[in-house]
Amino acid sequence: MKLSISIPDDLFERAQRLARRTKKSRKRLFMDALKEYVARHTSDKVTEKMNRALAEVGGSDDPFVSTAAQRILKRNER
């Protein structure tokens, strides 16, 4: 699908520099950026579903398991 958008000149210039620096086309840069943005914002729905499932089966009271799970989640949020 083709899409035409308008963005501020300074944002365009910054994107242009980033594309050159990362050796990507502008098209690839914008596609990657949009994919990342969408993925970040849909993770809330995944987290919500996981929380509901966990509530149904019950959580672990084991401090080691809880701490390990928190570390993994924090690492994956980046």
Helices and strands as residue ranges (DSSP letters): H 9-21, H 26-57, H 63-77
